[in-house]
Amino acid sequence: MRVLHLINDLSAGGAQSGLFYLLKNSRCFPAFTGEVCVIHCAGEFGEKLREAGVHIHEFGFRNRYAPSIAFRLYRLIKNGGYHIVHVHLFPGLYWGACLAWMFPGCRWVYTEHSMWNKRRGLPWAKRLEEWAYRQYDRIIAISESAAQSLLAWQPWLKQRISIIPNGIDLSEFEIPEEKANQKRVELGVENATKVILYAGRLVKEKGADVLLQTAALLDGSNWRVFLAGDGAEMTNLNNLCQQLGLDGKVIFLGKRSDIPELMAASDVVVLPSRWEGLPLTLLEAMAAKKPVVACQVGGVAEVLRDGKEGFLVPPENPEAMAEAISKILLDPDLAQSMAETGRQRAEYYSAADVANQLYSLYVKLL
């Protein structure tokens, strides 16, 4: 079975991470051959997949809406002999819809990774989106919340949706204590210093600004907030950091390739998102045996149980977030209990199991 995944790029991002883990673990299915077509560039996950032997077709378009994308994609599918074309993210949704009718021998799948997008606020887009989704044989939602959000936009899809969550490679987050301690030394934190970690893109929806407001409310001085990621909000966040008097307490690490080690070196992982589908950072933190404080948005509450693996707090509520973080930092026994429970919970989202679910869906479509 030959499968082509279409995605904008394979740089940092939830959909990209999920696809990376999926293809890395799909090698346990000998009859399954997965390739990836990236509209823009391969990125860090693309290079890792190449090293693992996955074929990456890199178009190199700067403009994701360039009409010639359709011609390049048409030639690739025509010559590739694919049985399944699996599309991720926008505008891939539309590119796939435009080409699906030309390849009736292929089955077409689209994964809905998000809870919301700007198009759902545009009345004229409803019929266009209906046309696009109708070109696919199956729609996958990464969480129940993502599925319900999509159905509120396109109710007719009810019989065409399957829920298959993102998965992670648990082994990547089994970091030895010695290595974790070395990372703390690299970060310049002493043993008594508590590390609060944010790992994700610095964009409005991820809510890093809420975390900075939260940090300004934390008591004591034996803590540091580390933000691992880059994005359009970097300048605004730096300015906010200065306005709140957090210089020296908040450290911007930029884009990182050592997230498992950073998680191992942390005491608590925070997800201050304004909206989410099913954040891989949440699964990764639990796999790394770290308690989590996360906003109760999207599919987060489907994974994180309040008081079990961490704490759920209302979105855009720095006071509630600060209280939850403080509880974890001040109670080592509670933190350890949440860490152990989280690791057990993460095993339900192993990439190998997710690959098996997806492979079974592919087989049913053919």
N, C-alpha and C positions, 0 to 999 in steps of 0.2 A: 504494500500500500504506500503510495507516494503522496505526501502532503506538503503543500506550500503554504507557509504563513506569510501574510502581508502585514507590515507594520511601518510606521513612519521612520523609526530609527531604533537602535538598541543601546541608547545611552541610559543614564539614570532615570528611573521611573517605575511605577508599580506594574504597569502592563509589560514593560520590557523585562523587569525582574522575573515576573511570573512566567513569561515565555522562555527566559533563560533556564529557569529551574525545570520547566516542563521538558524542554528538548534535551537537557542534560540527563534527565532520568528516563527518557523514552527509549533509550538504547536497550532496555530490558525487553523490548518487544521486537524480535528479529524481523517480523514481517512489516515493520513500520519504518519508513524513511522520511524524516522531516527536514525540509529546507526552509530558508527564510529569504524573503525579498524585502529589502529596506529601501524606502523612497529616498531618504536623505543619506545618512552615513551609518556605518556599522556600530560605532561607539564601543564602549568598554565591554558590554555584554556580547557584542558581535565578535570581538576579538577572542574572548574566552570560548565562545561556541566554535569558532574556527579551530582553536587549539584542541577542542574536543572532537573535531572531525565533522562538524555540521557545515554544510555548504551554504554560504551566504551570498546572495545576489545583491550587490550594492549599486543602486542606480545613481546616487550622488546628486540628486536634484536639491537645490536650495529652496526652490518654491514648491511646496507640497501640492499646489493646484495647477502646475504646468500641464497643459493638454497633452504634451508628448509622453507623459507618464502612462497614459492609457495605451499608447502604441507599444512602448517598451514592455508593459505588463502583458499585453496581448501576445507578443512574440514569445515571451518567457513561458506563458501557460501553454501556448500552442506546441512548443517544442519540448516541454517538460514531461508530458505524459502523466500529469497529476490526477489523482483520483479525488482528492479533497483540496479545496482552496479555503484556508481559514484566515479571516480578516480581523484585524485588531485596530481600534481607534479611528478617529475622524482625521482626514477625509477618506481614509481607506474604505470606510463604509460605502461611500459613493462610487469610488473607483471600482470596487467589486461589483456593485449593483449595475454599473454601466456595462460590464463585461460578462456577467453571468449568463445572459441569454445566448452569447456566442459559443458557450461551452456546455451544452446540455448534458454531456457525458460526465461532467464534474459535479460533485456535490459542494455546495457553498455554505460556509459557516461563518457567523460573525459573533464575536465576544463583546458584550457590553460591560466595560470596565468601570463605568462611572455612574454616579447617582443622578447627575444633572449636567446639562450643558446649555450654552446660551441659545442654541437653536430652539429649545423647548419654550422659550419665551417669545418666539416669533410666530404669530398666527399663520402666516403664509407657509411656514416650514412644515406644518403638520402633514399636509398631503404629500409633499416632497419626501419626507421621511417615511411615510407609509409606503410609497413606491419603492424606496430604497430597501427597506426591511423585507418587502415581499419578494425580492429577488433571491433571498437566502432560504436554504432548506431548513436551517436550524439557527436559533439565536441562543447563545449561552450568556447567562448572567452570573457574575462572580459571587453574588450573595442574594438572599431572599429580598433584602431591601432594594438592591439594584433592580431586581426583577419587578417588584411592585412599582417602583418609580417609573420604569419603562412602560409597564402596563397602564399606568395612569395617563401616559402620553399616547400610547398606541394599544388600546384595550383588545383589539382583534388578535394580538400576538399570543394570547394565552395558551393556545394549543401548540405553539411553536417554540416555546422557551424551555430550556433545561438549565438547572442551576448546578454549576461546577465551580467550586471555589479556586482561588489561586493556591498554589502549593509551594513549599520551600524544601530545600535540601537540608535536613536536620543536621547532617554531619558537618556542614560548613560552620556551625555555631557551637561545636564542641571544642572550645578553646581551653588549653591547659591553663591552670592558675598562674604558672610561672610566666607564660606569655601575656596574660592579662596584666600582671604586675609590671612587666616590661613596658606595656603600652601606657600604663599610668605614669611611669617614669618619663616616657616620651612626652606625655601631655603636661608634665611639670606639676603634678599634684602629689601631695603628701598622703601618707596612709590614712590620716584622720580626715582628709578632705572627701566630702561626698560629691560624686560625679552625677550630674543630671544631663542626660543625653537627648538631643533631638537629631534625628536622621531623616532627611528628606529634602525635597526641593524647597527653595525659599520663594514661594509664591503665595498669593493672598489666601487661597483656599486651604493651605496647610496650617495657617494660624501661628506661625513663629512669633508674630508680634504679640499674640496673647501670652505666649510663654515668657516673653520679656517683661510684660506687665506683671505676670505671676512672680517672676524672679524678684521684682522690686518689692514684693510683699513678704518674701521669705525672711525669717529671723536668722540670727547668727551670721557667722562669717566663714564657717568651715564647709562651704559648698562652692561649686563652680558649675555653670551651665555651658555645655559645649554644643554648638550647632554644626553638624556635618552636612554640608550641602551648598548648593549655589542656585541662583535664580534671579528673577527680575526684581525681587524685593530687597536685595542685598543692601543697596544704598539706604533705603528707607529704614531698614532694621538697624543699620549702623547708627543712623541719626537718632532713632528712638532709644537705642542703648545709651547714647550720650545724654539724651534728655532725662533719662531715668537714673542717671548716675551709676550705671552698671559697668563702667570701664574696669577691667581687671576681674570682674565676676562672671562676665559672659565672654566666651571665646569663640570666634568664628573660624572654623577649621577649613571651610571651603569644600570643594568636591573631593570626596575620599573614596579609596578603593579598599579600605580596611575596616568596613563596617562591622563584621563579626568581632574583630579584636576590640573595636571601640565599645561595642556592647558588653563584651566580657569585662572591660575595665570600668564600666559604669555601675551605679547603684540603683538607678531608676531610669526608665525610658519614658519619654513623654510624647504624646500625640495630641497636639492642640487643634486638630483640624476643624474647619468649618463644615466640610462635607467630605464623605469618603464612599467608596464602593466596599472594598474589603482590603484595608491597607496591609501590604506585605511587611511593613516595618513592625506592625503589631505581632504578626506571626514570628518574625525573626527575633524580636525581643523575648518572646515566650520560649522559643527554641534555645535562646542563649541563657535561659534561666534568670531572667530579670523581671522584677515587678513593673507593671505598667500603669501609668495614669493617662487616660484617654478621654476625649470628648465623646459623648454618646450621640454619634451621628452615623448615618448609613448602616453598613454592615458590622460596625465595631461591636455593638452589643450582641451580635450573633456569635461572636468568638469570645470576647472578654466578659466574664461574669463579675459584676460589682462585688468587691470584697473577697473574691476567690483568687484570680490571677493578677488583680490590681484594683484600681478604682475607676469608675465611670463618673464623669462630671458633665454638667451642662456646657454646651459650646459657648465660647466668648464669655467665660466667667472666671477671671483670674483669681478671685477670692476662693472659690471652690477648688480650683486646681492647686493653689498654694496650700490649702488645708490638707488635701489628699497627699501631696508630695511630702509634706512635713510628717504626716502619720507614718509613712514608709521609712523616711530617713531616721526618725526617732525610735523606731521599733524594729530592731534587727530580727527578732523572731517572726514578726509579721512579714517582713520582707522575704525571709527565707522560705516561709510557708507559701507565699504567693509565687516565688520563683519555682519551687518544686511543682506546684499545681499547674503553673503555666507551661512547664516543659511537657507534662503529661498531656495537657490540652493541645499543644502544638503537634503532637504525634498524629492527631486526626487530620492534619493538613500536610502530610508528607507529600513531596512532589511525585514520588513513585505511585502513591495511591491516586493522586489527581491524574497522572498520565494514564493510569489504568481506566479511570472513568471516561476520559476523553477518547481513548482508543476504542472502548466499548461503544461510545456514541458514533464514532466514525464507521464502525463495522455495521451498525444498524442502518446507517444512511445509505450504504452501498448495496 
